[in-house]
Amino acid sequence: MREIVFISKNAPKWKEFESVLNRTGKSDPDAVADMFIQLTDDLAYARTYYPGTETVHYLNTLALRTHQQIYKTKRERRGRLMMFFKYELPLEFVKSRKAIAISASIFLAFTLIGALSAANDETFVRLILGDEYVDMTIDNIEKGDAMAVYKHDDQMTMFVYIAYNNLRVAAMIYFFSLFTSFGTGLILMYNGVMLGSFQYFFYKYNMLYESVISIWIHGTIEIFAIIVAGAAGIIMGNGWLFPGTYSRGLAFRNGALRGAKILLGLTPFIIFAAFLEGFATRHTEWHDAIRIGIIVLSLALIVFYFFWYPAKLNKRLKTDEDFSDFYKKLE
């Protein structure tokens, strides 16, 4: 990129940063910290491609002023964890909508492929789920309790094991993007195929309805968490594949930080899904209305926190003067 193009593209942003630094009164520490990250990224790019120029000198001066402002106003915000889940994470979901859509598309496409493969090849389900699980489930169906697998262990043991396993899977989906976003895509592909073949297996034995109102008690949040973890991996992997105007290392670092933030935010949802699997899914004796109600409430939680609330928050940010004022109004 030519230097004049780089300047024209970023000049409005830099002028806005200057106005924040020149403003009287205290600036929001988080907003200033975000400015500093963006400035250091731009400075690193300029030093790489336009060494010794006035652009480098200007950005270096501006970054120094921002650094001084951070340490002048630095303080630990009360309720930092609440601020993360109330503001930072939802706004990250807005920025990550495209990655979430890509992850969902990959997962759903291979779920369909898994179902179609199971429908056309009787051995496919055994290949994906394993002979032991398939034989055990067939035996449970014949005994009249298709969901008996969820009743073998005591509730707390099952909850702890599932929470650990699902957190491990989410982390694996994210860290496989170290092999670029294609690594994450492979894990999404496998999990999608497994879900599709799994659901077709119950359909084949006329147990689809029972499987849906039982398994999706926990599966609604669990599967969506896998999709969002996939988005976190795609964001990190794409930082390496598509660095844009930044150096590949800086773009990868920024993507990794954004993805890690999403993965951290998913933790309580994954644990909650494990709680439902350990303590609720096993109760096949509950009335269908209760089980369907849990699924509907889980869907409502997903729609609210991952889509509706972030969109509303983002819209409010755009209509306020700046990020600092927005935070002052909410505190």
C-alpha positions in Angstrom: 0.0 0.0 0.0 1.4 3.4 -0.9 2.0 5.8 2.0 -0.5 8.4 0.7 -3.2 5.7 0.6 -2.3 4.5 4.1 -2.6 8.1 5.4 -5.9 8.9 3.7 -7.4 5.7 5.0 -6.5 6.2 8.6 -6.3 10.0 9.0 -9.9 10.4 10.2 -9.3 7.8 12.9 -6.1 9.5 14.1 -7.7 12.9 14.2 -10.5 11.4 16.4 -7.8 9.9 18.7 -6.2 13.4 19.0 -9.5 14.9 19.9 -10.0 12.4 22.7 -6.5 13.1 24.0 -7.1 16.9 23.9 -10.5 16.7 25.6 -10.6 18.2 29.1 -11.7 15.9 31.8 -11.1 12.2 32.3 -11.3 9.9 29.3 -12.6 6.3 29.5 -9.6 4.1 30.3 -10.8 1.2 28.2 -11.4 3.5 25.2 -7.9 4.9 25.5 -6.4 1.4 25.8 -8.2 0.4 22.7 -6.8 3.5 20.9 -3.3 2.6 22.0 -3.6 -0.9 20.6 -4.8 0.5 17.2 -2.0 3.1 17.2 0.7 0.6 17.9 -0.5 -1.6 15.1 -0.5 1.4 12.7 2.9 2.4 14.0 4.4 -1.0 13.4 3.0 -1.1 9.9 4.4 2.3 9.1 7.8 1.5 10.5 7.9 -1.6 8.3 6.8 0.0 5.1 7.6 3.7 5.5 10.7 3.9 7.8 12.0 7.3 8.7 9.0 9.2 7.3 6.9 11.9 9.0 4.1 9.4 9.3 6.2 7.2 11.6 7.2 10.3 13.7 3.6 11.4 13.9 2.3 8.0 15.0 5.1 7.5 17.4 4.3 10.8 19.1 0.6 10.1 19.2 1.2 6.6 20.6 3.5 8.1 23.3 0.8 10.6 24.3 -1.8 7.8 24.5 0.5 5.6 26.6 0.9 8.5 29.0 -2.8 9.0 29.2 -3.4 5.3 30.0 -1.1 5.5 33.0 -2.4 8.8 34.1 -6.0 7.6 34.3 -5.4 3.9 34.9 -7.7 2.4 37.6 -9.4 -0.9 38.1 -13.0 -0.5 37.2 -15.4 -1.9 39.7 -17.3 -4.9 38.4 -14.8 -5.6 35.7 -16.2 -9.0 35.0 -19.7 -7.6 34.8 -18.5 -5.0 32.3 -17.0 -7.7 30.2 -20.2 -9.7 29.9 -22.4 -6.7 29.7 -20.5 -4.6 27.1 -17.3 -6.0 25.8 -18.4 -9.5 24.8 -21.7 -8.5 23.2 -19.9 -5.8 21.1 -17.4 -8.5 20.1 -20.3 -10.6 18.9 -21.3 -7.7 16.6 -17.9 -7.6 15.1 -17.8 -11.3 14.7 -21.2 -11.8 13.0 -19.6 -12.8 9.7 -17.3 -15.4 11.4 -20.3 -16.8 13.3 -22.3 -17.1 10.1 -19.4 -18.9 8.4 -18.9 -21.3 11.3 -22.7 -22.0 11.4 -22.7 -22.6 7.7 -19.9 -25.1 7.8 -21.4 -26.9 10.8 -24.9 -27.1 9.4 -23.7 -28.2 5.9 -21.7 -31.1 7.4 -24.6 -32.0 9.7 -26.7 -32.5 6.6 -23.9 -34.5 5.0 -23.7 -36.7 8.1 -27.5 -37.4 8.0 -27.5 -38.1 4.3 -24.4 -40.4 4.6 -26.1 -42.3 7.5 -29.2 -42.7 5.4 -27.3 -44.1 2.4 -24.8 -46.3 4.3 -25.8 -48.5 7.2 -22.2 -48.8 8.4 -21.6 -45.0 8.5 -23.2 -44.5 12.0 -21.0 -47.2 13.4 -17.9 -45.6 11.8 -18.7 -42.2 13.3 -20.2 -43.1 16.7 -18.5 -46.5 17.3 -19.9 -50.0 17.6 -20.0 -49.9 21.4 -22.2 -46.8 21.6 -24.5 -47.9 18.7 -25.0 -51.4 20.2 -25.7 -49.9 23.7 -28.2 -47.4 22.3 -30.0 -50.1 20.3 -30.2 -52.2 23.4 -31.6 -49.2 25.4 -34.2 -48.6 22.7 -35.4 -52.2 22.8 -35.7 -51.9 26.6 -37.9 -48.8 26.1 -35.4 -46.2 27.5 -33.5 -44.7 24.5 -32.0 -42.0 26.8 -30.6 -44.4 29.4 -27.1 -43.4 28.5 -27.7 -40.1 30.4 -28.7 -42.0 33.5 -25.7 -44.3 34.1 -23.6 -41.9 36.3 -24.7 -39.8 39.2 -25.7 -36.3 38.3 -22.7 -34.4 39.8 -20.1 -36.8 38.3 -21.7 -36.5 34.9 -21.9 -32.7 35.1 -18.2 -32.3 36.0 -17.1 -34.7 33.3 -19.2 -33.2 30.6 -18.2 -29.6 31.5 -14.6 -30.6 31.3 -15.0 -32.4 28.0 -17.0 -29.7 26.3 -14.6 -27.0 27.4 -11.8 -29.1 26.0 -13.6 -29.5 22.7 -14.2 -25.7 22.5 -10.6 -25.0 23.2 -9.5 -27.6 20.6 -11.7 -25.9 18.0 -10.1 -22.6 18.8 -6.5 -23.8 18.9 -6.7 -25.8 15.8 -6.8 -22.4 14.0 -3.1 -22.3 14.7 -3.0 -24.4 11.5 -5.0 -21.5 9.9 -8.8 -21.4 9.9 -8.9 -24.6 7.9 -7.9 -26.4 11.1 -11.0 -25.1 12.9 -13.1 -26.0 9.8 -12.0 -29.6 10.1 -13.1 -29.9 13.7 -16.5 -28.2 12.8 -16.8 -30.6 10.0 -16.3 -33.7 12.2 -18.7 -32.4 14.9 -21.3 -31.6 12.3 -21.1 -35.0 10.6 -21.3 -36.7 14.1 -24.5 -34.7 15.0 -26.1 -35.5 11.6 -25.5 -39.2 11.8 -26.5 -39.3 15.5 -29.9 -37.7 14.8 -30.5 -39.9 11.8 -29.7 -42.9 13.9 -32.6 -42.1 16.2 -34.8 -41.3 13.2 -34.2 -44.7 11.8 -35.5 -46.3 15.0 -38.5 -44.0 15.2 -37.1 -42.2 18.2 -36.4 -38.8 16.6 -39.0 -36.9 18.6 -37.9 -38.3 21.9 -34.3 -37.7 21.1 -35.0 -34.1 20.1 -36.9 -33.1 23.3 -34.4 -34.9 25.5 -31.0 -34.3 23.9 -31.6 -30.7 22.9 -32.4 -29.7 26.4 -28.6 -29.4 26.7 -27.7 -29.6 23.0 -29.3 -26.2 22.1 -26.7 -24.2 24.1 -23.9 -26.8 23.7 -24.1 -27.0 19.9 -24.4 -23.2 19.6 -21.3 -22.8 21.8 -19.4 -25.1 19.4 -20.4 -22.9 16.5 -19.3 -19.7 18.3 -16.0 -21.4 19.4 -15.6 -22.2 15.7 -16.1 -18.5 14.9 -13.3 -17.7 17.5 -11.0 -20.0 15.7 -11.9 -18.6 12.3 -11.1 -15.1 13.6 -7.7 -16.1 14.8 -6.9 -18.2 11.7 -8.0 -15.5 9.3 -5.7 -13.1 11.0 -2.9 -15.2 9.6 -4.5 -15.9 6.2 -5.9 -12.4 5.5 -3.8 -9.8 7.4 -5.1 -6.8 5.4 -3.0 -3.7 5.9 -1.2 -5.1 9.0 1.8 -7.3 9.2 0.8 -11.0 9.3 2.1 -11.3 12.9 0.1 -8.3 14.2 -3.0 -9.4 12.4 -2.6 -12.9 13.9 -2.1 -11.5 17.3 -5.2 -9.3 17.1 -7.3 -12.2 15.9 -6.0 -14.5 18.6 -6.9 -11.9 21.3 -10.4 -11.5 19.9 -10.9 -15.2 19.6 -9.6 -15.7 23.2 -12.1 -13.1 24.4 -15.0 -15.0 22.7 -13.8 -18.4 24.1 -13.6 -17.0 27.6 -17.1 -15.6 27.3 -18.4 -19.0 26.2 -17.2 -20.7 29.4 -20.3 -20.0 31.5 -22.6 -21.1 28.7 -20.7 -24.4 28.2 -20.8 -25.0 31.9 -24.6 -24.3 32.0 -25.1 -26.7 29.1 -23.2 -29.4 31.0 -25.4 -28.7 34.1 -28.5 -29.3 32.0 -27.1 -32.5 30.6 -26.1 -33.8 34.0 -29.2 -32.7 35.9 -32.1 -32.3 33.4 -31.6 -34.4 30.2 -31.9 -37.7 32.2 -35.4 -36.9 33.3 -37.3 -38.4 30.4 -40.3 -38.8 32.8 -40.9 -35.0 32.8 -43.8 -33.8 30.8 -43.0 -32.9 27.2 -44.1 -29.3 27.9 -41.4 -28.9 30.5 -38.7 -30.3 28.3 -39.8 -28.3 25.2 -40.0 -25.2 27.5 -36.3 -25.6 28.5 -35.3 -25.8 24.9 -37.4 -22.7 24.0 -35.9 -20.8 26.9 -32.4 -21.8 25.8 -33.1 -20.6 22.3 -34.4 -17.3 23.7 -31.2 -16.9 25.8 -29.1 -17.4 22.6 -31.1 -15.0 20.5 -31.1 -12.4 23.3 -27.5 -12.4 24.4 -25.7 -13.3 21.1 -27.9 -11.3 18.6 -30.6 -9.0 19.9 -28.8 -7.3 22.8 -25.5 -6.9 20.9 -27.3 -5.3 18.0 -29.2 -2.9 20.4 -25.9 -2.0 22.2 -24.1 -1.4 19.0 -26.8 0.8 17.7 -26.7 2.9 20.9 -23.0 3.3 20.6 -23.3 4.7 17.1 -25.9 7.3 18.2 -23.8 8.5 21.2 -21.0 11.1 20.8 -18.3 8.7 21.8 -17.4 5.6 23.7 -16.5 7.5 26.9 -19.8 9.3 27.1 -21.7 6.1 26.6 -20.0 4.5 29.5 -20.7 7.5 31.7 -24.4 7.3 31.0 -24.5 3.6 31.9 -22.5 3.7 35.1 
